[in-house]
Every structure is written in C-alpha cells, then in structure tokens.
Amino acid sequence: MKIEQLTTHIGAELVGVNLAEAARNDDMFGAIKAALLEHKVLFLRDQNMPRADHVAFAERFGALEDHPVAGSHPDHPGLVCIYKDETSP
C-alpha cells in the first residue's frame, strides 16, 4: 500500500489497496485505519467490490445504522446506495 499525502494538513490517497481484501485481512485493515487516523480523509479510487464485502469492511469500524431518510439497501442493512455519475445533477 502506498500513501500519497494530498495536502499539508488533511487527506491522503491510498494506492494499491483492495478494500474487499482489507475486509478480511487484519494487517491491511490496521494499516488503513492507521492512515485514516493520521490523515483524517482517505481517497481510494477504482474500488469495485461486492456489497457484502463493502458491509464487512465498514463493520470493522463498528455497527452500521440505517440512514433515517435515505434508508439502506434491502439485502444489506446499513449500506446506503448513492448512485452518481458525471451526468447526475
């Protein structure tokens, strides 16, 4: 995993990380969590992971909650789906 600091105060991009793998790998998750604590905001581009892995990764931080307005995915409670692309308002 490579960490590229984006500003002098906050934010970093993680390169060479697969979040689906980090959902099951204690060492990798620990490195990501340490980077989050240090940089406060992380960017991980081009992650293509199944919803179940997304939930498993998020649950490593703590219990998930349904969003009070947006709701959550019917098969994966706590996973809010936001669909955006370059043509979305």
C-alpha positions as CSV (number, residue, x, y, z in Angstrom):
1,M,0.0,0.0,0.0
2,K,1.3,3.4,-1.0
3,I,0.1,6.6,0.9
4,E,0.2,9.8,-1.1
5,Q,-0.4,12.8,1.2
6,L,-2.6,15.3,-0.6
7,T,-2.2,18.5,1.5
8,T,0.0,19.5,4.4
9,H,-2.9,19.2,6.9
10,I,-5.5,16.7,5.8
11,G,-6.2,14.0,3.2
12,A,-4.3,11.2,1.5
13,E,-4.8,8.8,-1.4
14,L,-4.2,5.1,-0.8
15,V,-2.8,3.4,-3.9
16,G,-2.5,-0.4,-4.4
17,V,-5.3,-1.2,-1.8
18,N,-8.2,-3.6,-2.3
19,L,-10.9,-2.8,0.3
20,A,-12.6,-6.2,-0.3
21,E,-9.4,-7.9,0.8
22,A,-9.0,-5.5,3.7
23,A,-12.4,-6.6,5.0
24,R,-10.8,-10.0,5.7
25,N,-7.1,-9.1,6.4
26,D,-6.4,-7.8,9.9
27,D,-2.9,-6.3,9.0
28,M,-4.3,-4.5,5.9
29,F,-7.3,-3.2,7.8
30,G,-5.0,-2.0,10.6
31,A,-2.8,-0.1,8.1
32,I,-5.8,1.6,6.5
33,K,-7.3,2.5,9.9
34,A,-3.9,4.0,11.0
35,A,-3.8,6.0,7.8
36,L,-7.3,7.3,8.4
37,L,-6.4,8.4,11.9
38,E,-3.3,10.1,10.7
39,H,-4.7,11.8,7.6
40,K,-8.4,12.2,8.6
41,V,-9.7,11.8,5.0
42,L,-8.7,9.0,2.6
43,F,-9.3,8.6,-1.1
44,L,-9.4,5.1,-2.6
45,R,-10.0,5.1,-6.3
46,D,-11.5,2.5,-8.6
47,Q,-12.7,0.1,-5.9
48,N,-15.0,-2.5,-7.4
49,M,-16.3,-4.6,-4.6
50,P,-19.4,-6.7,-3.9
51,R,-21.9,-5.1,-1.5
52,A,-21.3,-7.9,1.1
53,D,-17.5,-7.0,1.2
54,H,-18.4,-3.3,1.5
55,V,-20.5,-4.0,4.5
56,A,-17.9,-6.3,6.0
57,F,-15.2,-3.7,5.6
58,A,-17.5,-0.9,7.1
59,E,-18.5,-3.1,10.1
60,R,-14.8,-3.4,11.1
61,F,-15.2,0.2,12.3
62,G,-18.4,-0.5,14.2
63,A,-22.0,-1.4,13.9
64,L,-23.8,0.1,10.9
65,E,-27.0,2.0,11.2
66,D,-29.8,2.7,8.6
67,H,-29.9,6.3,7.3
68,P,-33.1,7.9,8.7
69,V,-34.1,9.4,5.4
70,A,-32.3,7.6,2.6
71,G,-32.8,4.1,4.0
72,S,-30.4,1.3,3.1
73,H,-30.0,-1.5,0.6
74,P,-32.7,-4.1,1.2
75,D,-30.3,-7.0,1.3
76,H,-27.5,-5.2,3.2
77,P,-28.9,-3.1,6.2
78,G,-26.7,-0.1,6.9
79,L,-25.4,0.2,3.3
80,V,-26.8,3.4,1.8
81,C,-26.6,3.4,-2.0
82,I,-25.8,6.7,-3.7
83,Y,-25.6,6.5,-7.4
84,K,-23.9,9.4,-9.1
85,D,-22.0,9.8,-12.4
86,E,-20.7,12.8,-14.4
87,T,-24.2,13.5,-15.8
88,S,-26.0,13.4,-12.4
89,P,-27.2,16.8,-11.1
